[in-house]
Amino acid sequence: MSDSPPDPFFFGYGSLVNRATHDFPRAARARVTGWARTWKRTRLRKVAFLTAVRDDGAMIEGLIAAVPGADWATLDAREYAYDRHGVERVDHDHPHPVTVQIYATKPEHHTDASEEHPVLLSYLDTVVQGYLREFGEAGAQRFFETTHGWEAPVFDDRAAPVYPRHQRLSPDETLFVDDALRALGVRRLTRL
């Protein structure tokens, strides 16, 4: 029997829901209460970040996965614009109790998404593909319904993806994303 403490877990609510973007072990579907998801712009780049914000009445679905040996360095580097926060209310499909942290952009860097900071379609595609695979179409639709900040336009970079961990979508997945954006009335940009 090991004397080392159990591995901590992170809660992913964006691209980390797509298992093809990482190899963190013991992933399981989860729901976090007390946090909402929104698009924010920052001074760090020209496109919007997806971030979690505290909201007592909100619940978001996502994926938890272990951070072996509490070695957060790789994940912290990937999430460089974010701070980690403890999650108190989490319901998950993992067979054991776990401690969970969530990433939220650093407040000193963000404001609302805008024309100057659009949502990157190659990133959104990757996120939605993860939700489709983990939660089905109903869960992916809940992603759109429970995410704030859709007043920002979407930059269409599918032909030349900017997001470094982008995933190729199937025709059905592409249609799902496009239909959801149309239903929300989100404007698409073809250049930054």
Phi, psi and chi 1 to 4 in degrees:
 res  aa     phi    psi   chi1   chi2   chi3   chi4
   1 MET       -  135.7 -171.2  176.3 -124.1      -
   2 SER   -85.3  143.5  172.4      -      -      -
   3 ASP   -90.4   -5.9  -70.4  -25.7      -      -
   4 SER   -73.9  147.3   62.3      -      -      -
   5 PRO   -67.7  156.3   21.8  -28.7      -      -
   6 PRO   -65.1  153.2   20.1  -27.1      -      -
   7 ASP   -63.6  140.6  -68.6  -28.0      -      -
   8 PRO   -76.0  165.6   29.1  -34.1      -      -
   9 PHE  -123.4  154.3  -80.2   59.4      -      -
  10 PHE  -108.0  157.3   66.8   83.1      -      -
  11 PHE  -109.4  117.0  176.2   79.2      -      -
  12 GLY   -98.5  135.0      -      -      -      -
  13 TYR  -129.0    5.7   52.6   85.0      -      -
  14 GLY  -131.5 -121.2      -      -      -      -
  15 SER   -65.4  -23.4   62.8      -      -      -
  16 LEU   -68.9  -13.4  -73.3  165.6      -      -
  17 VAL   -70.4  -25.9  174.3      -      -      -
  18 ASN   -84.7  105.5 -167.6  -35.3      -      -
  19 ARG   -61.3  -19.7  -64.4 -179.9 -162.4 -134.9
  20 ALA   -71.2  -11.5      -      -      -      -
  21 THR   -95.0   -2.9   71.3      -      -      -
  22 HIS  -157.5  169.3   63.8   86.1      -      -
  23 ASP  -126.7   30.7   60.3   -0.8      -      -
  24 PHE   -68.9  137.5  -71.3   94.3      -      -
  25 PRO   -83.4  168.0   29.6  -34.2      -      -
  26 ARG    56.8   41.0  -57.4 -168.0  -57.1  -81.5
  27 ALA   -70.8  145.8      -      -      -      -
  28 ALA  -153.0  149.6      -      -      -      -
  29 ARG   -65.5  148.4  -71.3 -177.6  -60.9  -83.7
  30 ALA  -152.9  163.0      -      -      -      -
  31 ARG  -132.6  130.8  -70.1  138.2  -53.9  -82.6
  32 VAL  -113.4  131.0  166.0      -      -      -
  33 THR  -105.2  142.3  -56.9      -      -      -
  34 GLY    98.6    4.1      -      -      -      -
  35 TRP  -135.0  145.6  -68.6   86.1      -      -
  36 ALA  -121.7  168.7      -      -      -      -
  37 ARG  -118.4  137.4 -166.7  177.0   28.5 -125.5
  38 THR  -151.0  158.8 -168.8      -      -      -
  39 TRP   -87.9  131.3  -64.6  104.0      -      -
  40 LYS  -129.9  146.1  -68.5  -74.8 -175.8 -176.6
  41 ARG   -95.6  153.8   66.5 -177.9  170.7  126.7
  42 THR  -136.6  169.4   79.7      -      -      -
  43 ARG   -78.5   -2.8  -66.1  176.5  -68.5  160.8
  44 LEU   -85.2  -24.5  -58.0  175.7      -      -
  45 ARG  -159.4  170.9   65.2 -179.1 -172.2 -175.5
  46 LYS   -85.7   -4.5  -68.7  179.1   72.7  165.9
  47 VAL  -117.1  160.3  -65.5      -      -      -
  48 ALA   -73.1  148.1      -      -      -      -
  49 PHE   -96.2  146.1  -79.3   87.1      -      -
  50 LEU   -90.7  128.6 -171.4   60.8      -      -
  51 THR  -138.7  160.9 -169.9      -      -      -
  52 ALA   -96.1  142.6      -      -      -      -
  53 VAL  -132.1  145.1  -66.8      -      -      -
  54 ARG   -65.2  134.4  -70.0 -171.9 -172.1  -86.1
  55 ASP  -159.1  102.6 -177.8  -20.7      -      -
  56 ASP   -55.7  -32.0  -74.2  -23.3      -      -
  57 GLY   -90.4    2.0      -      -      -      -
  58 ALA  -101.0  160.2      -      -      -      -
  59 MET  -144.2  134.6 -175.0  -83.7  -62.4      -
  60 ILE  -129.1  147.3   52.6  176.9      -      -
  61 GLU   -94.2  155.1  -67.0  170.2  -52.2      -
  62 GLY  -174.2 -152.0      -      -      -      -
  63 LEU  -132.4  134.4 -161.4   73.0      -      -
  64 ILE  -102.4  151.1   59.0  168.9      -      -
  65 ALA  -152.9  155.2      -      -      -      -
  66 ALA   -76.3  149.0      -      -      -      -
  67 VAL  -111.6   93.0 -179.0      -      -      -
  68 PRO   -54.9  131.2  -26.8   36.7      -      -
  69 GLY    64.5   17.8      -      -      -      -
  70 ALA    54.3   30.1      -      -      -      -
  71 ASP   -87.3   87.4 -178.1    4.5      -      -
  72 TRP   -80.0   -5.9  -70.5   95.2      -      -
  73 ALA   -54.9  -48.0      -      -      -      -
  74 THR   -64.8  -45.5  -59.9      -      -      -
  75 LEU   -69.6  -40.5 -165.9   52.9      -      -
  76 ASP   -61.6  -36.4  -75.8  -11.6      -      -
  77 ALA   -66.2  -41.4      -      -      -      -
  78 ARG   -63.5  -38.7  173.1  178.5  168.4  152.2
  79 GLU  -103.4   45.1  -53.2  -62.2  -35.3      -
  80 TYR   -58.9  -26.3   69.8   92.6      -      -
  81 ALA   -88.2    3.5      -      -      -      -
  82 TYR  -117.1  154.4  -62.3   78.3      -      -
  83 ASP  -105.4  152.3  -74.0  -31.2      -      -
  84 ARG   -92.9  142.9  -81.2 -174.2  -82.4  121.4
  85 HIS  -134.5  144.1  -57.3  -91.2      -      -
  86 GLY   -69.6  145.4      -      -      -      -
  87 VAL  -109.3  125.5  173.2      -      -      -
  88 GLU   -92.1  -37.1  -71.5  132.1   23.4      -
  89 ARG  -115.3  101.3  -64.3  179.4  -73.2  166.8
  90 VAL  -137.2  132.3   59.1      -      -      -
  91 ASP  -114.1  130.8  177.0   36.5      -      -
  92 HIS  -145.6  166.2   54.4   79.5      -      -
  93 ASP   -93.8    5.6  -65.5  -17.5      -      -
  94 HIS   -72.8  143.0 -166.8  -85.6      -      -
  95 PRO   -73.6  -10.0   24.2  -31.5      -      -
  96 HIS  -126.9  156.9  -56.4  -70.0      -      -
  97 PRO   -63.4  142.0  -15.3   25.7      -      -
  98 VAL  -140.1  154.9  -63.7      -      -      -
  99 THR   -95.9  138.3   58.4      -      -      -
 100 VAL  -128.2  140.5  177.6      -      -      -
 101 GLN  -122.1  150.9  -66.0 -164.1   32.0      -
 102 ILE  -123.8  147.2 -168.5  169.8      -      -
 103 TYR   -96.3  136.1  -76.9   92.9      -      -
 104 ALA  -136.4  138.9      -      -      -      -
 105 THR   -58.7  150.2   52.2      -      -      -
 106 LYS   -68.9  125.3  -62.6  174.9 -177.4  178.6
 107 PRO   -56.0  -31.6  -19.8   27.2      -      -
 108 GLU   -68.9  -12.7   63.6  -90.8   22.8      -
 109 HIS  -101.7  -17.1  -65.1  -50.0      -      -
 110 HIS  -116.5  154.1   66.9   66.7      -      -
 111 THR  -143.1 -172.0   58.6      -      -      -
 112 ASP   -68.2  152.4  -69.0  -26.3      -      -
 113 ALA   -62.0  156.0      -      -      -      -
 114 SER  -153.4  178.6   71.7      -      -      -
 115 GLU   -54.8  -39.2  -71.8  -74.8  -40.1      -
 116 GLU   -76.6  -13.3  -64.0   81.2   30.2      -
 117 HIS  -134.1   74.4  -67.9   78.4      -      -
 118 PRO   -75.6  167.2   29.8  -36.2      -      -
 119 VAL   -76.9  135.7  172.8      -      -      -
 120 LEU   -85.9  118.7 -164.7   59.7      -      -
 121 LEU   -63.3  -36.5 -173.6   56.0      -      -
 122 SER   -64.2  -31.6   59.9      -      -      -
 123 TYR   -72.0  -49.3  174.8   76.4      -      -
 124 LEU   -58.0  -43.8  178.5   60.6      -      -
 125 ASP   -55.3  -44.8  -78.4  -13.1      -      -
 126 THR   -63.8  -42.7  -59.5      -      -      -
 127 VAL   -62.2  -51.4  171.3      -      -      -
 128 VAL   -64.9  -37.3  175.2      -      -      -
 129 GLN   -57.4  -42.0 -176.9 -176.1   64.9      -
 130 GLY   -61.1  -44.2      -      -      -      -
 131 TYR   -65.9  -39.4  -84.1   90.5      -      -
 132 LEU   -60.9  -42.2  -74.3  166.6      -      -
 133 ARG   -72.6  -35.3  -69.1  178.4  177.7  177.0
 134 GLU   -87.2  -37.9  -64.4  -64.6  -29.1      -
 135 PHE  -123.5    0.6  -62.3   98.9      -      -
 136 GLY    73.7 -176.8      -      -      -      -
 137 GLU   -62.1  -37.7  -73.8 -169.1    7.1      -
 138 ALA   -63.1  -41.7      -      -      -      -
 139 GLY   -68.2  -38.2      -      -      -      -
 140 ALA   -66.4  -36.4      -      -      -      -
 141 GLN   -65.3  -38.7 -174.6   58.2   43.7      -
 142 ARG   -63.1  -33.7  -74.5 -169.6  -59.8  -86.5
 143 PHE   -56.4  -48.9  164.1   82.1      -      -
 144 PHE   -63.8  -41.0  -77.3  100.7      -      -
 145 GLU   -70.9  -30.2  -68.0  167.3   -2.7      -
 146 THR  -101.4    6.7   60.7      -      -      -
 147 THR  -103.3  133.3  -60.0      -      -      -
 148 HIS  -100.5  163.1  -56.1  -76.3      -      -
 149 GLY    96.8   15.6      -      -      -      -
 150 TRP   -71.8   -0.4  -66.8  112.2      -      -
 151 GLU   -69.6  -19.2   58.9  -83.6   -0.8      -
 152 ALA   -72.4  145.5      -      -      -      -
 153 PRO   -74.1  169.4   27.5  -33.0      -      -
 154 VAL  -111.0  128.9  167.4      -      -      -
 155 PHE   -86.8  118.5  169.6   57.1      -      -
 156 ASP   -83.9   98.4 -171.6  -16.3      -      -
 157 ASP  -112.5   22.2   65.9  -30.1      -      -
 158 ARG   -57.6  -38.0  -85.9 -170.7 -174.6  138.6
 159 ALA   -68.4  -29.3      -      -      -      -
 160 ALA  -142.0   78.7      -      -      -      -
 161 PRO   -57.6  131.9  -22.9   33.5      -      -
 162 VAL   -88.2  -36.1  174.4      -      -      -
 163 TYR   -65.1  122.9 -180.0   58.8      -      -
 164 PRO   -66.4  -23.4   21.2  -29.9      -      -
 165 ARG  -108.2   25.7  -72.3  175.6  -70.9  -81.1
 166 HIS   -58.8  152.5   77.8  -84.1      -      -
 167 GLN  -122.3  143.2  -58.8  -64.7  -51.7      -
 168 ARG   -75.2  130.0  178.0  161.4  -65.9 -169.8
 169 LEU   -92.3  151.3  -88.3   58.9      -      -
 170 SER   -73.7  163.8   70.8      -      -      -
 171 PRO   -56.3  -39.6  -28.1   36.2      -      -
 172 ASP   -66.1  -40.1  -73.8  -14.4      -      -
 173 GLU   -65.0  -42.1  -69.4  169.1  -24.8      -
 174 THR   -61.0  -45.3  -59.7      -      -      -
 175 LEU   -61.1  -40.5 -177.5   61.7      -      -
 176 PHE   -60.6  -48.8 -176.7   90.2      -      -
 177 VAL   -61.2  -48.1  172.2      -      -      -
 178 ASP   -62.0  -42.1  -68.4  -14.6      -      -
 179 ASP   -64.1  -40.6  -74.5  -11.0      -      -
 180 ALA   -64.9  -41.0      -      -      -      -
 181 LEU   -66.3  -39.8  -69.5  174.1      -      -
 182 ARG   -62.4  -44.0  -96.3 -168.0  -61.2  -80.7
 183 ALA   -61.7  -32.7      -      -      -      -
 184 LEU   -81.8  -11.5  -72.3  166.8      -      -
 185 GLY    74.2   26.2      -      -      -      -
 186 VAL   -76.9  130.5  174.9      -      -      -
 187 ARG   -81.6  141.0 -164.1  163.9   54.7   86.0
 188 ARG  -106.8  135.5  -76.2  167.9   88.6  146.0
 189 LEU  -105.1  146.7  -54.7  175.0      -      -
 190 THR  -104.3   -6.0   55.3      -      -      -
 191 ARG  -151.7  153.7   61.3  177.8 -170.0 -129.8
 192 LEU   -85.6      -  -74.6  176.5      -      -
